[in-house]
Each structure stands twice: as C-alpha cells, then as structure tokens.
C-alpha cells in the first residue's frame, strides 16, 4: 500500500512538471491583437482600399477580364494585383491612375476647390495689385462668360 502511494505521488509530480514545462515553453497567440490594432490604426485607408477592390472586381467581371490579364495590362505581378483586389494594398496614386486608365473607370475623385475658400489666401493676398485686378475682372464677367471659363478649364483638364 505504501508503494502504490509513492507511484501516485510521482505520477502527480510528473504531470505538474509537464504542465509547468508546457506553460514555460508555449508561445502566446497574440497575433490577433496585433492584427486588430493594425486594422484599427489603418481603418480609413483599408476601408477605401476595400471599396476600390470591389469596384475593380465588379469591373473585371463585367468586362470578362481576369486578374492575370489586368496584371499584364498594368505591367504588375499577378500576386500584386491579387493583393489589390483583396483590399490589402495601400495603393499609390500612380497605380490607381494606371488601373483607371486600363479599366476605363474612376476609382478616386478629388473634389474641385478654390484656394481662397480652403486655405484663406484672401487674408494675405488681397492687398496685392494682381489680386485686386483679378477680383475686378471677375465681378465684370457675366454668367455666360463664367460658364465659358469653367468649360475651357474642364476641357484643358481632360486633355
């Protein structure tokens, strides 16, 4: 009876030793925390990238084009195009422009603005003679002339 108690104690100690050893040697799985922090820190561009990816995929489907064909047309690797269509790539303006040109779509649109409205340039510019002349010419223009200027600007911008 005494002998069997000794074996039980040795067995229990071995299990405890094994548990301690496993705990000390095991790696904590904290990658999901790092991934969540990354997604939270980069939420804005990741959301935009996902929207762009969806637009590209729907365009490819509509045109009957494969990702490989897009990669060839863009002169990019198929792996890179796959990252793009998964929404996992922080695209450069150059890449966005290439995609827009190849697929004949618009992915990103920059709203038009005037410097004086967005940056308050009037405060320091309003005293210059050229600014005053520009303001007087602008006030003398009728609605039709202003529309022609806008049309000319848009034609030049597209060309």
TILUM-616289 format. One record per atom (N, C-alpha, C, O): residue in three letters; residue number from 1; atom name; z, y, x; chain. Coordinates in steps of 0.05 Angstrom, whole numbers. Layout:
<mardos>
ala:NUM:CA:Z:Y:X:A
...
</mardos>
This chain:
<mardos>
unk:1:N:0:-24:16:A
unk:1:CA:0:0:0:A
unk:1:C:0:25:17:A
unk:1:O:-13:45:11:A
unk:2:N:15:24:39:A
unk:2:CA:16:47:57:A
unk:2:C:-12:51:69:A
unk:2:O:-20:74:73:A
unk:3:N:-25:30:76:A
unk:3:CA:-51:32:88:A
unk:3:C:-72:45:70:A
unk:3:O:-88:61:79:A
unk:4:N:-71:37:45:A
unk:4:CA:-91:49:26:A
unk:4:C:-86:79:22:A
unk:4:O:-106:94:18:A
unk:5:N:-62:88:23:A
unk:5:CA:-56:117:21:A
unk:5:C:-68:132:45:A
unk:5:O:-78:154:42:A
unk:6:N:-67:120:69:A
unk:6:CA:-78:132:93:A
unk:6:C:-108:136:90:A
unk:6:O:-118:157:97:A
unk:7:N:-121:116:80:A
unk:7:CA:-150:118:76:A
unk:7:C:-158:140:56:A
unk:7:O:-177:154:60:A
unk:8:N:-142:142:35:A
unk:8:CA:-147:163:15:A
unk:8:C:-144:190:27:A
unk:8:O:-160:208:22:A
unk:9:N:-123:194:43:A
unk:9:CA:-119:220:56:A
unk:9:C:-141:226:75:A
unk:9:O:-151:249:76:A
unk:10:N:-150:206:91:A
unk:10:CA:-172:211:109:A
unk:10:C:-198:217:94:A
unk:10:O:-213:234:103:A
unk:11:N:-202:205:72:A
unk:11:CA:-226:210:56:A
unk:11:C:-225:238:44:A
unk:11:O:-246:252:44:A
unk:12:N:-202:246:35:A
unk:12:CA:-199:273:24:A
unk:12:C:-203:294:46:A
unk:12:O:-217:314:41:A
unk:13:N:-192:289:69:A
unk:13:CA:-195:308:91:A
unk:13:C:-224:310:99:A
unk:13:O:-234:331:106:A
unk:14:N:-238:287:100:A
unk:14:CA:-266:288:107:A
unk:14:C:-283:304:87:A
unk:14:O:-301:318:95:A
unk:15:N:-277:301:62:A
unk:15:CA:-291:316:41:A
unk:15:C:-286:346:45:A
unk:15:O:-304:362:42:A
unk:16:N:-261:353:49:A
unk:16:CA:-254:382:54:A
unk:16:C:-268:392:79:A
unk:16:O:-278:415:79:A
unk:17:N:-268:377:100:A
unk:17:CA:-282:385:124:A
unk:17:C:-312:389:119:A
unk:17:O:-324:408:129:A
unk:18:N:-323:371:104:A
unk:18:CA:-351:373:97:A
unk:18:C:-357:398:81:A
unk:18:O:-376:412:86:A
unk:19:N:-340:404:62:A
unk:19:CA:-343:428:45:A
unk:19:C:-342:453:63:A
unk:19:O:-359:471:61:A
unk:20:N:-322:455:80:A
unk:20:CA:-319:478:98:A
unk:20:C:-344:481:116:A
unk:20:O:-354:503:121:A
unk:21:N:-352:458:126:A
unk:21:CA:-376:458:144:A
unk:21:C:-401:468:129:A
unk:21:O:-417:484:140:A
unk:22:N:-404:458:105:A
unk:22:CA:-427:467:89:A
unk:22:C:-426:496:83:A
unk:22:O:-447:510:85:A
unk:23:N:-403:506:76:A
unk:23:CA:-400:534:69:A
unk:23:C:-406:551:94:A
unk:23:O:-419:572:92:A
unk:24:N:-395:544:117:A
unk:24:CA:-399:559:141:A
unk:24:C:-428:559:151:A
unk:24:O:-437:578:163:A
unk:25:N:-443:538:145:A
unk:25:CA:-470:535:155:A
unk:25:C:-491:543:135:A
unk:25:O:-515:546:142:A
unk:26:N:-484:546:110:A
unk:26:CA:-504:553:90:A
unk:26:C:-511:582:91:A
unk:26:O:-495:599:98:A
unk:27:N:-535:588:83:A
unk:27:CA:-545:615:82:A
unk:27:C:-542:626:54:A
unk:27:O:-546:612:34:A
unk:28:N:-534:651:52:A
unk:28:CA:-531:663:26:A
unk:28:C:-559:671:16:A
unk:28:O:-575:682:32:A
unk:29:N:-565:666:-9:A
unk:29:CA:-590:673:-20:A
unk:29:C:-588:702:-32:A
unk:29:O:-583:705:-55:A
unk:30:N:-592:721:-15:A
unk:30:CA:-591:749:-24:A
unk:30:C:-618:763:-23:A
unk:30:O:-620:787:-25:A
unk:31:N:-639:747:-20:A
unk:31:CA:-666:758:-20:A
unk:31:C:-672:771:-47:A
unk:31:O:-686:792:-48:A
unk:32:N:-663:760:-69:A
unk:32:CA:-668:771:-95:A
unk:32:C:-656:799:-98:A
unk:32:O:-667:816:-112:A
unk:33:N:-634:804:-84:A
unk:33:CA:-621:830:-85:A
unk:33:C:-639:850:-70:A
unk:33:O:-644:872:-79:A
unk:34:N:-649:842:-46:A
unk:34:CA:-667:859:-31:A
unk:34:C:-693:865:-47:A
unk:34:O:-703:887:-46:A
unk:35:N:-704:844:-60:A
unk:35:CA:-728:848:-76:A
unk:35:C:-723:868:-99:A
unk:35:O:-740:885:-104:A
unk:36:N:-700:865:-112:A
unk:36:CA:-694:883:-135:A
unk:36:C:-690:912:-125:A
unk:36:O:-699:931:-138:A
unk:37:N:-677:915:-102:A
unk:37:CA:-673:942:-91:A
unk:37:C:-700:954:-83:A
unk:37:O:-704:978:-87:A
unk:38:N:-718:938:-72:A
unk:38:CA:-745:948:-65:A
unk:38:C:-760:957:-89:A
unk:38:O:-772:978:-90:A
unk:39:N:-759:940:-110:A
unk:39:CA:-773:947:-135:A
unk:39:C:-762:972:-147:A
unk:39:O:-777:989:-158:A
unk:40:N:-736:976:-146:A
unk:40:CA:-724:999:-157:A
unk:40:C:-731:1024:-141:A
unk:40:O:-737:1045:-152:A
unk:41:N:-730:1022:-115:A
unk:41:CA:-737:1045:-97:A
unk:41:C:-766:1053:-99:A
unk:41:O:-773:1076:-94:A
unk:42:N:-784:1034:-106:A
unk:42:CA:-813:1039:-106:A
unk:42:C:-825:1037:-134:A
unk:42:O:-849:1032:-137:A
unk:43:N:-808:1040:-154:A
unk:43:CA:-817:1036:-182:A
unk:43:C:-841:1053:-190:A
unk:43:O:-859:1043:-203:A
unk:44:N:-842:1078:-182:A
unk:44:CA:-863:1096:-191:A
unk:44:C:-890:1086:-182:A
unk:44:O:-909:1083:-198:A
unk:45:N:-893:1080:-155:A
unk:45:CA:-920:1072:-146:A
unk:45:C:-926:1043:-154:A
unk:45:O:-949:1036:-157:A
unk:46:N:-905:1026:-157:A
unk:46:CA:-910:999:-166:A
unk:46:C:-920:998:-194:A
unk:46:O:-938:982:-201:A
unk:47:N:-909:1015:-212:A
unk:47:CA:-919:1017:-239:A
unk:47:C:-948:1026:-240:A
unk:47:O:-964:1015:-255:A
unk:48:N:-954:1047:-224:A
unk:48:CA:-981:1057:-223:A
unk:48:C:-1000:1036:-212:A
unk:48:O:-1023:1033:-222:A
unk:49:N:-991:1023:-191:A
unk:49:CA:-1008:1002:-179:A
unk:49:C:-1013:979:-199:A
unk:49:O:-1036:968:-199:A
unk:50:N:-994:972:-215:A
unk:50:CA:-998:951:-236:A
unk:50:C:-1018:960:-256:A
unk:50:O:-1035:945:-265:A
unk:51:N:-1017:986:-264:A
unk:51:CA:-1037:996:-284:A
unk:51:C:-1065:996:-272:A
unk:51:O:-1084:989:-285:A
unk:52:N:-1067:1003:-247:A
unk:52:CA:-1093:1003:-233:A
unk:52:C:-1103:974:-231:A
unk:52:O:-1127:969:-236:A
unk:53:N:-1086:956:-225:A
unk:53:CA:-1094:927:-223:A
unk:53:C:-1105:917:-249:A
unk:53:O:-1125:904:-250:A
unk:54:N:-1091:924:-271:A
unk:54:CA:-1100:915:-298:A
unk:54:C:-1128:927:-304:A
unk:54:O:-1145:913:-315:A
unk:55:N:-1131:952:-297:A
unk:55:CA:-1157:966:-302:A
unk:55:C:-1179:953:-286:A
unk:55:O:-1201:948:-296:A
unk:56:N:-1174:947:-261:A
unk:56:CA:-1194:934:-244:A
unk:56:C:-1200:906:-254:A
unk:56:O:-1224:899:-256:A
unk:57:N:-1180:890:-261:A
unk:57:CA:-1185:863:-271:A
unk:57:C:-1201:863:-297:A
unk:57:O:-1219:847:-301:A
unk:58:N:-1195:882:-315:A
unk:58:CA:-1210:883:-340:A
unk:58:C:-1239:891:-335:A
unk:58:O:-1257:882:-349:A
unk:59:N:-1243:909:-316:A
unk:59:CA:-1270:918:-309:A
unk:59:C:-1285:895:-296:A
unk:59:O:-1309:890:-303:A
unk:60:N:-1272:880:-279:A
unk:60:CA:-1285:857:-266:A
unk:60:C:-1294:836:-288:A
unk:60:O:-1316:826:-287:A
unk:61:N:-1276:831:-306:A
unk:61:CA:-1282:812:-328:A
unk:61:C:-1305:822:-345:A
unk:61:O:-1324:807:-351:A
unk:62:N:-1304:848:-352:A
unk:62:CA:-1325:860:-369:A
unk:62:C:-1353:858:-355:A
unk:62:O:-1373:854:-367:A
unk:63:N:-1353:862:-328:A
unk:63:CA:-1378:863:-313:A
unk:63:C:-1386:835:-303:A
unk:63:O:-1407:831:-292:A
unk:64:N:-1369:815:-308:A
unk:64:CA:-1374:788:-298:A
unk:64:C:-1374:786:-268:A
unk:64:O:-1390:770:-256:A
unk:65:N:-1357:801:-256:A
unk:65:CA:-1356:802:-227:A
unk:65:C:-1331:788:-217:A
unk:65:O:-1310:790:-229:A
unk:66:N:-1333:775:-194:A
unk:66:CA:-1309:761:-183:A
unk:66:C:-1295:779:-163:A
unk:66:O:-1306:799:-154:A
unk:67:N:-1270:771:-156:A
unk:67:CA:-1255:786:-136:A
unk:67:C:-1269:784:-109:A
unk:67:O:-1269:804:-94:A
unk:68:N:-1281:762:-103:A
unk:68:CA:-1295:758:-78:A
unk:68:C:-1319:777:-76:A
unk:68:O:-1324:789:-55:A
unk:69:N:-1334:780:-98:A
unk:69:CA:-1356:798:-99:A
unk:69:C:-1347:827:-95:A
unk:69:O:-1360:843:-82:A
unk:70:N:-1324:834:-107:A
unk:70:CA:-1313:860:-104:A
unk:70:C:-1305:865:-75:A
unk:70:O:-1310:886:-63:A
unk:71:N:-1293:845:-62:A
unk:71:CA:-1285:847:-34:A
unk:71:C:-1309:852:-16:A
unk:71:O:-1308:868:2:A
unk:72:N:-1331:838:-22:A
unk:72:CA:-1355:841:-6:A
unk:72:C:-1366:870:-10:A
unk:72:O:-1374:883:10:A
unk:73:N:-1367:879:-35:A
unk:73:CA:-1377:906:-40:A
unk:73:C:-1360:927:-28:A
unk:73:O:-1370:948:-19:A
unk:74:N:-1334:923:-26:A
unk:74:CA:-1315:942:-15:A
unk:74:C:-1313:940:15:A
unk:74:O:-1300:957:28:A
unk:75:N:-1324:918:26:A
unk:75:CA:-1321:912:55:A
unk:75:C:-1292:908:62:A
unk:75:O:-1282:918:82:A
unk:76:N:-1277:894:44:A
unk:76:CA:-1249:887:48:A
unk:76:C:-1246:857:47:A
unk:76:O:-1264:843:38:A
unk:77:N:-1224:847:57:A
unk:77:CA:-1219:818:56:A
unk:77:C:-1212:810:27:A
unk:77:O:-1200:825:12:A
unk:78:N:-1220:786:19:A
unk:78:CA:-1213:776:-7:A
unk:78:C:-1182:775:-11:A
unk:78:O:-1172:779:-34:A
unk:79:N:-1167:770:10:A
unk:79:CA:-1138:770:8:A
unk:79:C:-1127:798:1:A
unk:79:O:-1109:800:-15:A
unk:80:N:-1139:818:13:A
unk:80:CA:-1130:846:7:A
unk:80:C:-1137:853:-22:A
unk:80:O:-1120:865:-36:A
unk:81:N:-1161:845:-31:A
unk:81:CA:-1168:851:-59:A
unk:81:C:-1150:836:-78:A
unk:81:O:-1142:846:-99:A
unk:82:N:-1141:812:-71:A
unk:82:CA:-1123:797:-87:A
unk:82:C:-1096:811:-89:A
unk:82:O:-1084:812:-111:A
unk:83:N:-1087:823:-68:A
unk:83:CA:-1062:839:-69:A
unk:83:C:-1065:863:-87:A
unk:83:O:-1047:870:-102:A
unk:84:N:-1089:875:-86:A
unk:84:CA:-1094:898:-103:A
unk:84:C:-1093:891:-132:A
unk:84:O:-1079:904:-148:A
unk:85:N:-1106:869:-140:A
unk:85:CA:-1107:861:-168:A
unk:85:C:-1081:848:-177:A
unk:85:O:-1077:844:-201:A
unk:86:N:-1062:843:-159:A
unk:86:CA:-1035:834:-166:A
unk:86:C:-1017:858:-169:A
unk:86:O:-994:855:-178:A
unk:87:N:-1027:882:-162:A
unk:87:CA:-1010:906:-164:A
unk:87:C:-989:908:-142:A
unk:87:O:-969:921:-146:A
unk:88:N:-994:894:-120:A
unk:88:CA:-974:893:-98:A
unk:88:C:-981:910:-74:A
unk:88:O:-968:909:-54:A
unk:89:N:-1002:926:-77:A
unk:89:CA:-1011:941:-54:A
unk:89:C:-1010:971:-59:A
unk:89:O:-1018:981:-80:A
unk:90:N:-998:985:-40:A
unk:90:CA:-997:1014:-41:A
unk:90:C:-1023:1025:-31:A
unk:90:O:-1028:1027:-7:A
unk:91:N:-1041:1032:-49:A
unk:91:CA:-1069:1039:-43:A
unk:91:C:-1071:1067:-31:A
unk:91:O:-1057:1085:-38:A
unk:92:N:-1090:1069:-12:A
unk:92:CA:-1096:1096:-2:A
unk:92:C:-1117:1109:-20:A
unk:92:O:-1130:1096:-36:A
unk:93:N:-1120:1135:-17:A
unk:93:CA:-1140:1149:-33:A
unk:93:C:-1168:1139:-25:A
unk:93:O:-1186:1138:-42:A
unk:94:N:-1172:1132:0:A
unk:94:CA:-1198:1121:8:A
unk:94:C:-1204:1095:-6:A
unk:94:O:-1227:1092:-16:A
unk:95:N:-1185:1077:-8:A
unk:95:CA:-1190:1052:-22:A
unk:95:C:-1195:1056:-52:A
unk:95:O:-1213:1044:-64:A
unk:96:N:-1179:1074:-64:A
unk:96:CA:-1182:1080:-93:A
unk:96:C:-1210:1091:-97:A
unk:96:O:-1224:1083:-116:A
unk:97:N:-1219:1109:-80:A
unk:97:CA:-1245:1121:-83:A
unk:97:C:-1267:1100:-81:A
unk:97:O:-1287:1101:-96:A
unk:98:N:-1265:1082:-61:A
unk:98:CA:-1284:1061:-58:A
unk:98:C:-1286:1043:-83:A
unk:98:O:-1308:1037:-93:A
unk:99:N:-1263:1036:-94:A
unk:99:CA:-1262:1019:-118:A
unk:99:C:-1275:1034:-141:A
unk:99:O:-1291:1022:-156:A
unk:100:N:-1269:1059:-145:A
unk:100:CA:-1280:1075:-166:A
unk:100:C:-1311:1076:-164:A
unk:100:O:-1325:1073:-184:A
unk:101:N:-1320:1079:-140:A
unk:101:CA:-1349:1081:-135:A
unk:101:C:-1363:1054:-141:A
unk:101:O:-1384:1053:-154:A
unk:102:N:-1352:1033:-130:A
unk:102:CA:-1364:1006:-134:A
unk:102:C:-1364:997:-163:A
unk:102:O:-1384:987:-173:A
unk:103:N:-1342:1002:-177:A
unk:103:CA:-1340:993:-204:A
unk:103:C:-1348:1014:-225:A
unk:103:O:-1350:1008:-249:A
unk:104:N:-1354:1038:-215:A
unk:104:CA:-1363:1060:-232:A
unk:104:C:-1341:1065:-254:A
unk:104:O:-1348:1067:-278:A
unk:105:N:-1316:1067:-245:A
unk:105:CA:-1294:1073:-263:A
unk:105:C:-1277:1095:-251:A
unk:105:O:-1280:1102:-227:A
unk:106:N:-1258:1106:-267:A
unk:106:CA:-1239:1125:-257:A
unk:106:C:-1212:1112:-257:A
unk:106:O:-1202:1103:-278:A
unk:107:N:-1199:1112:-234:A
unk:107:CA:-1172:1100:-232:A
unk:107:C:-1150:1121:-231:A
unk:107:O:-1129:1117:-244:A
unk:108:N:-1155:1142:-217:A
unk:108:CA:-1135:1163:-215:A
unk:108:C:-1148:1190:-221:A
unk:108:O:-1170:1196:-210:A
unk:109:N:-1136:1206:-237:A
unk:109:CA:-1147:1232:-244:A
unk:109:C:-1127:1253:-237:A
unk:109:O:-1103:1252:-244:A
unk:110:N:-1136:1273:-222:A
unk:110:CA:-1119:1296:-214:A
unk:110:C:-1124:1318:-234:A
unk:110:O:-1147:1327:-236:A
unk:111:N:-1103:1328:-247:A
unk:111:CA:-1108:1350:-266:A
unk:111:C:-1115:1375:-251:A
unk:111:O:-1106:1381:-229:A
unk:112:N:-1133:1391:-263:A
unk:112:CA:-1141:1416:-251:A
unk:112:C:-1118:1436:-253:A
unk:112:O:-1102:1434:-272:A
unk:113:N:-1116:1454:-235:A
unk:113:CA:-1095:1473:-235:A
unk:113:C:-1104:1499:-221:A
unk:113:O:-1124:1499:-207:A
unk:114:N:-1090:1520:-226:A
unk:114:CA:-1095:1545:-212:A
unk:114:C:-1072:1550:-194:A
unk:114:O:-1049:1545:-201:A
unk:115:N:-1078:1560:-171:A
unk:115:CA:-1057:1565:-151:A
unk:115:C:-1036:1583:-161:A
unk:115:O:-1012:1579:-157:A
unk:116:N:-1044:1604:-175:A
unk:116:CA:-1025:1624:-184:A
unk:116:C:-1005:1612:-204:A
unk:116:O:-982:1620:-205:A
unk:117:N:-1014:1594:-221:A
unk:117:CA:-996:1582:-241:A
unk:117:C:-977:1562:-228:A
unk:117:O:-953:1562:-235:A
unk:118:N:-986:1546:-210:A
unk:118:CA:-969:1525:-199:A
unk:118:C:-952:1533:-176:A
unk:118:O:-930:1522:-172:A
unk:119:N:-960:1553:-160:A
unk:119:CA:-945:1560:-137:A
unk:119:C:-935:1589:-136:A
unk:119:O:-923:1597:-116:A
unk:120:N:-940:1604:-157:A
unk:120:CA:-930:1631:-158:A
unk:120:C:-942:1649:-136:A
unk:120:O:-928:1666:-125:A
unk:121:N:-968:1645:-130:A
unk:121:CA:-980:1660:-109:A
unk:121:C:-983:1690:-117:A
unk:121:O:-984:1707:-99:A
unk:122:N:-983:1696:-142:A
unk:122:CA:-986:1723:-151:A
unk:122:C:-965:1742:-139:A
unk:122:O:-970:1765:-134:A
unk:123:N:-941:1731:-134:A
unk:123:CA:-919:1748:-124:A
unk:123:C:-926:1761:-98:A
unk:123:O:-921:1785:-94:A
unk:124:N:-938:1746:-79:A
unk:124:CA:-944:1758:-53:A
unk:124:C:-973:1766:-50:A
unk:124:O:-980:1781:-31:A
unk:125:N:-991:1755:-68:A
unk:125:CA:-1019:1760:-65:A
unk:125:C:-1028:1785:-81:A
unk:125:O:-1048:1797:-75:A
unk:126:N:-1012:1793:-101:A
unk:126:CA:-1020:1813:-120:A
unk:126:C:-1024:1841:-107:A
unk:126:O:-1037:1858:-119:A
unk:127:N:-1013:1845:-84:A
unk:127:CA:-1016:1872:-71:A
unk:127:C:-1041:1874:-54:A
unk:127:O:-1048:1895:-44:A
unk:128:N:-1055:1851:-49:A
unk:128:CA:-1079:1852:-32:A
unk:128:C:-1103:1864:-48:A
unk:128:O:-1106:1859:-72:A
unk:129:N:-1120:1879:-34:A
unk:129:CA:-1143:1892:-47:A
unk:129:C:-1162:1871:-59:A
unk:129:O:-1173:1875:-81:A
unk:130:N:-1167:1849:-45:A
unk:130:CA:-1186:1829:-56:A
unk:130:C:-1176:1816:-82:A
unk:130:O:-1191:1810:-100:A
unk:131:N:-1149:1813:-83:A
unk:131:CA:-1137:1801:-107:A
unk:131:C:-1141:1820:-131:A
unk:131:O:-1147:1812:-153:A
unk:132:N:-1136:1846:-126:A
unk:132:CA:-1139:1866:-147:A
unk:132:C:-1168:1868:-157:A
unk:132:O:-1172:1870:-181:A
unk:133:N:-1187:1866:-138:A
unk:133:CA:-1215:1867:-146:A
unk:133:C:-1222:1842:-163:A
unk:133:O:-1236:1844:-183:A
unk:134:N:-1212:1819:-154:A
unk:134:CA:-1217:1794:-169:A
unk:134:C:-1206:1796:-197:A
unk:134:O:-1219:1787:-217:A
unk:135:N:-1182:1807:-200:A
unk:135:CA:-1170:1810:-227:A
unk:135:C:-1186:1828:-245:A
unk:135:O:-1189:1823:-268:A
unk:136:N:-1196:1850:-233:A
unk:136:CA:-1212:1869:-249:A
unk:136:C:-1239:1856:-258:A
unk:136:O:-1248:1860:-280:A
unk:137:N:-1251:1841:-240:A
unk:137:CA:-1276:1827:-247:A
unk:137:C:-1271:1806:-269:A
unk:137:O:-1287:1802:-287:A
unk:138:N:-1249:1792:-266:A
unk:138:CA:-1242:1771:-285:A
unk:138:C:-1237:1783:-313:A
unk:138:O:-1245:1771:-333:A
unk:139:N:-1225:1806:-314:A
unk:139:CA:-1219:1818:-340:A
unk:139:C:-1245:1829:-353:A
unk:139:O:-1246:1831:-378:A
unk:140:N:-1265:1835:-337:A
unk:140:CA:-1290:1846:-347:A
unk:140:C:-1308:1824:-358:A
unk:140:O:-1327:1829:-373:A
unk:141:N:-1304:1799:-350:A
unk:141:CA:-1321:1777:-358:A
unk:141:C:-1316:1771:-388:A
unk:141:O:-1294:1771:-397:A
unk:142:N:-1338:1765:-402:A
unk:142:CA:-1335:1756:-429:A
unk:142:C:-1332:1726:-430:A
unk:142:O:-1335:1712:-409:A
unk:143:N:-1326:1715:-453:A
unk:143:CA:-1321:1686:-456:A
unk:143:C:-1345:1669:-446:A
unk:143:O:-1340:1648:-434:A
unk:144:N:-1369:1678:-452:A
unk:144:CA:-1393:1663:-444:A
unk:144:C:-1395:1661:-414:A
unk:144:O:-1402:1640:-403:A
unk:145:N:-1390:1684:-400:A
unk:145:CA:-1392:1684:-371:A
unk:145:C:-1370:1666:-359:A
unk:145:O:-1375:1652:-339:A
unk:146:N:-1346:1666:-370:A
unk:146:CA:-1325:1649:-360:A
unk:146:C:-1333:1620:-364:A
unk:146:O:-1327:1603:-346:A
unk:147:N:-1345:1613:-386:A
unk:147:CA:-1354:1586:-391:A
unk:147:C:-1375:1577:-371:A
unk:147:O:-1375:1555:-361:A
unk:148:N:-1394:1596:-365:A
unk:148:CA:-1414:1590:-345:A
unk:148:C:-1402:1585:-317:A
unk:148:O:-1411:1567:-303:A
unk:149:N:-1382:1601:-310:A
unk:149:CA:-1368:1597:-284:A
unk:149:C:-1355:1569:-283:A
unk:149:O:-1356:1555:-263:A
unk:150:N:-1342:1562:-305:A
unk:150:CA:-1329:1535:-306:A
unk:150:C:-1350:1513:-304:A
unk:150:O:-1346:1494:-290:A
unk:151:N:-1373:1517:-319:A
unk:151:CA:-1394:1497:-318:A
unk:151:C:-1405:1494:-289:A
unk:151:O:-1408:1472:-279:A
unk:152:N:-1410:1517:-276:A
unk:152:CA:-1421:1517:-249:A
unk:152:C:-1401:1503:-230:A
unk:152:O:-1409:1488:-213:A
unk:153:N:-1375:1509:-234:A
unk:153:CA:-1355:1496:-217:A
unk:153:C:-1355:1466:-220:A
unk:153:O:-1354:1451:-201:A
unk:154:N:-1356:1457:-245:A
unk:154:CA:-1356:1428:-250:A
unk:154:C:-1381:1414:-240:A
unk:154:O:-1380:1392:-230:A
unk:155:N:-1404:1427:-241:A
unk:155:CA:-1429:1416:-231:A
unk:155:C:-1427:1414:-201:A
unk:155:O:-1435:1393:-189:A
unk:156:N:-1416:1435:-187:A
unk:156:CA:-1413:1434:-158:A
unk:156:C:-1393:1412:-150:A
unk:156:O:-1397:1399:-130:A
unk:157:N:-1372:1409:-166:A
unk:157:CA:-1351:1390:-160:A
unk:157:C:-1362:1361:-162:A
unk:157:O:-1355:1345:-145:A
unk:158:N:-1380:1356:-181:A
unk:158:CA:-1391:1329:-185:A
unk:158:C:-1411:1323:-163:A
unk:158:O:-1413:1300:-154:A
unk:159:N:-1427:1343:-155:A
unk:159:CA:-1448:1338:-135:A
unk:159:C:-1438:1333:-108:A
unk:159:O:-1454:1329:-89:A
</mardos>
